[in-house]
Amino acid sequence: MAYKHIKIKNVQGDIIPVDFRYPENQKENLPVLIFCHGFKGFKDWGSFPYMLEKISNENIFTVSFNFSFNGTDNTKDNPVDFNRLDLFARNTFSRELDDLGCVIDFLFSVKDKYSFDTEKLVLAGHSRGGGIAILKTAEDARIKKLIALASVAEFDRYTEERKKRWKEEGYLEVLNTRTKQYMRMNYTLIEDLEKNYDRLNIQNAMSRIKVPAVIIHGKQDMAVDYSDAETLYNFSDKSKTKLILYENTGHTFGAEHPFKGTNENLEKVIGDIAEEAKMF
């Protein structure tokens, strides 16, 4: 498998690190899969590199990246520490959606250098990244298939009382239970959601998607209940959408960070993704 690490910039000039993985000496035009990480995530979290390598070995060109304000120092190669919490605090859903657009634009700009087929472009996302992937699929005709993994069905997951206190203080702090860091989110996140309600409405976006879609969720997901998957499916074009629910697995399908090895459910999910990405 070949691997290439690239740094690109979004329209604001912020760095987005991007990883390409693809089979070596492959002459045919491969399907290409772009993967979006979720909240408090990054492209090298836990099982993600393992997953993308396995998918690439199935003759699929894979692309992973960090959102520009995900909280890591994207000036470094493959950052895994949240040492830019100032950026994390300023992140918004619209910024992530626009970051993803920049990654897609870059991919199209280099298509003549690699053996992938932009008419077989698959967009996948996990958790909050699943919501971003759904929104982008609805607004960008270049995307030909969607895979949503443990995806949220809406971004406004906060009570009115919490949003009131958030507005009064100007920020909300959430605990990262893995790193023990309190990660601040500025109220501009909610302002962005309210200002761009139509663009950021995941359920409405799901109802507008006309390409094939696959929704995958664990029934023991404690972070995003599997009812979110059922909601997304109910809003979808059911003639083009598959809903796959896994028993006895949770939000990350049994994986953790640092990665400690695979398991049966994770392997099934990887197999489902690879199979769907090749199915055109």
C-alpha positions as CSV (number, residue, x, y, z in Angstrom):
1,M,0.0,0.0,0.0
2,A,1.2,3.5,-0.9
3,Y,0.9,6.4,1.6
4,K,1.2,10.1,1.0
5,H,0.8,12.9,3.6
6,I,0.0,16.3,2.3
7,K,-0.9,19.7,3.9
8,I,-3.4,21.9,2.1
9,K,-5.0,25.2,3.2
10,N,-8.7,26.2,3.4
11,V,-10.0,29.5,2.1
12,Q,-9.0,31.2,5.4
13,G,-5.4,30.0,5.0
14,D,-5.6,27.4,7.8
15,I,-3.8,24.1,7.5
16,I,-5.7,20.8,6.8
17,P,-3.4,17.7,6.9
18,V,-4.6,15.1,4.4
19,D,-3.5,11.4,4.0
20,F,-3.8,9.4,0.8
21,R,-3.7,5.6,1.0
22,Y,-3.9,3.5,-2.2
23,P,-2.7,0.2,-3.7
24,E,0.7,0.3,-5.3
25,N,1.1,-0.4,-9.0
26,Q,-2.7,-0.1,-9.5
27,K,-3.5,0.9,-13.1
28,E,-7.3,1.0,-13.0
29,N,-9.4,4.0,-12.0
30,L,-10.3,3.2,-8.3
31,P,-13.3,4.3,-6.3
32,V,-12.3,7.0,-3.9
33,L,-13.5,7.3,-0.3
34,I,-13.1,10.4,1.8
35,F,-13.4,9.9,5.6
36,C,-14.5,12.6,8.1
37,H,-13.6,12.3,11.8
38,G,-16.0,13.4,14.5
39,F,-16.1,15.6,17.6
40,K,-13.0,15.5,19.7
41,G,-11.5,13.3,17.0
42,F,-8.7,13.4,14.4
43,K,-7.7,11.4,11.4
44,D,-5.2,9.2,13.3
45,W,-7.6,8.4,16.2
46,G,-7.6,4.8,17.3
47,S,-8.7,2.4,14.6
48,F,-9.1,5.0,11.8
49,P,-5.6,4.4,10.2
50,Y,-6.1,0.6,10.4
51,M,-9.6,0.9,8.9
52,L,-8.5,3.0,6.0
53,E,-5.4,0.8,5.3
54,K,-7.7,-2.2,5.1
55,I,-10.1,-0.4,2.9
56,S,-7.3,0.7,0.6
57,N,-6.1,-2.9,0.3
58,E,-9.5,-3.6,-1.3
59,N,-8.5,-1.5,-4.3
60,I,-10.0,1.7,-3.0
61,F,-8.3,5.1,-2.9
62,T,-8.8,6.5,0.6
63,V,-8.5,10.1,1.9
64,S,-8.5,11.1,5.5
65,F,-7.9,14.6,7.0
66,N,-8.2,16.8,10.1
67,F,-10.7,19.6,10.2
68,S,-8.7,22.8,10.5
69,F,-10.0,23.8,14.0
70,N,-10.3,20.2,15.5
71,G,-7.9,21.2,18.3
72,T,-4.7,19.6,17.2
73,D,-1.6,21.4,15.9
74,N,-2.1,20.7,12.2
75,T,1.3,22.3,11.4
76,K,2.9,19.1,12.6
77,D,2.8,15.8,10.9
78,N,0.0,13.5,12.0
79,P,-0.8,15.4,15.3
80,V,-2.6,13.4,18.0
81,D,-2.6,15.8,20.9
82,F,-5.2,18.5,21.6
83,N,-2.7,21.4,22.1
84,R,-4.6,24.0,20.2
85,L,-7.7,24.3,22.3
86,D,-7.9,28.0,21.2
87,L,-8.8,26.8,17.8
88,F,-11.2,24.1,19.1
89,A,-13.1,26.8,20.9
90,R,-13.6,28.8,17.7
91,N,-14.7,25.8,15.5
92,T,-18.1,25.8,13.8
93,F,-20.2,23.4,11.8
94,S,-20.0,25.7,8.8
95,R,-16.2,25.8,9.0
96,E,-16.1,22.0,9.0
97,L,-18.4,21.8,6.0
98,D,-16.3,24.3,4.1
99,D,-13.1,22.4,5.1
100,L,-14.5,19.3,3.6
101,G,-15.3,21.2,0.4
102,C,-11.7,22.3,0.2
103,V,-10.5,18.7,0.5
104,I,-12.9,17.7,-2.3
105,D,-11.7,20.6,-4.5
106,F,-8.1,19.5,-3.8
107,L,-8.8,15.9,-4.7
108,F,-10.3,17.0,-8.1
109,S,-7.3,19.2,-8.7
110,V,-4.9,16.3,-8.5
111,K,-7.0,13.6,-10.1
112,D,-4.8,13.4,-13.2
113,K,-1.8,12.4,-10.9
114,Y,-3.5,9.4,-9.3
115,S,-5.5,6.3,-10.4
116,F,-8.9,7.2,-8.9
117,D,-12.3,7.8,-10.6
118,T,-14.0,11.0,-9.4
119,E,-17.3,9.6,-10.7
120,K,-17.0,7.0,-7.9
121,L,-16.6,9.4,-5.0
122,V,-17.8,8.0,-1.7
123,L,-18.1,10.3,1.4
124,A,-18.0,8.7,4.8
125,G,-18.1,10.2,8.3
126,H,-18.2,9.1,11.9
127,S,-20.4,10.7,14.6
128,R,-20.4,14.5,14.1
129,G,-18.4,13.8,11.0
130,G,-21.3,11.7,9.7
131,G,-23.5,14.8,10.0
132,I,-21.0,16.8,8.1
133,A,-20.9,14.1,5.4
134,I,-24.6,14.1,5.1
135,L,-24.8,17.8,4.7
136,K,-22.1,17.9,2.0
137,T,-23.6,15.0,0.1
138,A,-26.9,17.0,-0.1
139,E,-25.2,20.1,-1.4
140,D,-22.4,18.7,-3.6
141,A,-23.3,16.8,-6.8
142,R,-19.7,15.4,-7.0
143,I,-20.5,13.0,-4.2
144,K,-21.9,9.7,-5.6
145,K,-22.4,7.7,-2.4
146,L,-22.7,8.3,1.4
147,I,-21.7,6.2,4.3
148,A,-22.8,7.5,7.8
149,L,-21.1,5.7,10.8
150,A,-22.7,6.3,14.2
151,S,-23.9,9.6,12.9
152,V,-25.8,12.3,14.7
153,A,-29.2,13.2,13.3
154,E,-29.0,16.8,14.4
155,F,-26.4,19.2,15.6
156,D,-28.6,21.1,18.1
157,R,-28.3,18.5,21.0
158,Y,-28.4,21.1,23.8
159,T,-31.2,22.1,26.1
160,E,-32.5,25.7,26.1
161,E,-31.3,26.2,29.6
162,R,-27.8,25.0,28.7
163,K,-27.8,27.3,25.7
164,K,-28.9,30.2,27.8
165,R,-26.0,29.7,30.3
166,W,-23.7,29.2,27.3
167,K,-24.7,32.6,25.8
168,E,-24.3,34.3,29.2
169,E,-20.8,33.0,29.8
170,G,-19.8,33.1,26.1
171,Y,-18.5,29.5,26.2
172,L,-19.3,25.9,27.2
173,E,-16.7,23.5,28.5
174,V,-16.8,19.8,27.8
175,L,-14.6,17.2,29.4
176,N,-12.5,14.9,27.2
177,T,-12.7,11.8,29.4
178,R,-9.7,10.3,27.6
179,T,-7.3,13.2,27.9
180,K,-8.9,14.8,31.1
181,Q,-8.9,18.1,29.3
182,Y,-11.7,20.6,29.6
183,M,-12.4,21.7,26.0
184,R,-14.0,25.0,25.5
185,M,-16.6,25.8,22.8
186,N,-17.4,29.4,22.2
187,Y,-21.1,30.5,21.8
188,T,-20.3,31.3,18.2
189,L,-20.9,27.5,17.5
190,I,-24.6,28.1,18.4
191,E,-24.7,31.4,16.5
192,D,-23.4,29.6,13.4
193,L,-26.1,26.9,13.8
194,E,-28.9,29.5,14.1
195,K,-27.6,31.7,11.3
196,N,-27.2,28.8,8.9
197,Y,-30.1,26.7,10.0
198,D,-31.2,25.6,6.6
199,R,-27.7,24.6,5.5
200,L,-26.9,22.8,8.8
201,N,-30.2,20.9,9.1
202,I,-29.1,17.2,8.8
203,Q,-32.6,15.7,8.6
204,N,-33.6,18.0,5.8
205,A,-30.4,17.3,4.0
206,M,-31.0,13.5,4.4
207,S,-34.4,14.0,2.7
208,R,-32.7,15.7,-0.3
209,I,-30.0,13.1,-1.0
210,K,-30.6,11.3,-4.3
211,V,-27.5,9.1,-4.3
212,P,-27.1,5.7,-2.6
213,A,-26.6,6.0,1.2
214,V,-25.7,3.5,3.9
215,I,-26.3,4.2,7.6
216,I,-24.3,2.0,10.1
217,H,-24.8,2.2,13.9
218,G,-24.2,0.1,17.0
219,K,-27.2,-0.6,19.1
220,Q,-25.2,-0.2,22.3
221,D,-24.0,3.3,21.3
222,M,-23.9,5.4,24.5
223,A,-22.7,8.6,22.8
224,V,-25.2,8.7,19.9
225,D,-28.2,6.5,20.4
226,Y,-29.1,4.2,17.5
227,S,-32.4,6.0,17.3
228,D,-30.5,8.7,15.4
229,A,-29.8,6.2,12.7
230,E,-33.5,5.3,12.5
231,T,-34.4,9.0,12.3
232,L,-31.9,9.5,9.4
233,Y,-33.3,6.4,7.7
234,N,-36.9,7.7,8.1
235,F,-35.9,11.0,6.4
236,S,-34.1,9.2,3.6
237,D,-35.1,8.0,0.2
238,K,-35.6,4.4,1.3
239,S,-35.3,3.0,-2.2
240,K,-31.6,4.1,-2.2
241,T,-30.7,3.8,1.5
242,K,-29.6,0.9,3.7
243,L,-29.8,0.8,7.5
244,I,-27.4,-1.5,9.2
245,L,-27.6,-1.9,13.0
246,Y,-25.0,-3.9,14.8
247,E,-25.8,-5.7,18.1
248,N,-23.4,-5.7,21.0
249,T,-21.3,-2.8,19.9
250,G,-21.0,0.9,20.6
251,H,-20.0,4.3,19.3
252,T,-16.6,3.3,18.0
253,F,-17.4,-0.4,17.2
254,G,-15.2,-1.7,20.0
255,A,-12.1,0.4,19.1
256,E,-10.3,2.8,21.4
257,H,-7.3,5.2,21.4
258,P,-4.5,4.3,21.4
259,F,-5.5,1.4,19.1
260,K,-5.2,-1.9,20.9
261,G,-6.4,-4.2,18.2
262,T,-9.4,-5.2,16.1
263,N,-12.5,-7.1,16.9
264,E,-15.3,-8.9,15.1
265,N,-17.7,-6.0,14.9
266,L,-15.0,-3.6,13.7
267,E,-14.0,-6.0,11.0
268,K,-17.6,-6.3,9.9
269,V,-18.0,-2.6,9.7
270,I,-14.7,-2.3,7.7
271,G,-16.0,-5.0,5.3
272,D,-19.3,-3.2,4.9
273,I,-17.6,0.1,4.0
274,A,-15.2,-1.5,1.5
275,E,-18.0,-3.5,-0.1
276,E,-20.2,-0.4,-0.5
277,A,-17.4,1.8,-1.7
278,K,-16.7,-0.7,-4.6
279,M,-20.4,-1.0,-5.5
280,F,-21.0,1.2,-8.5
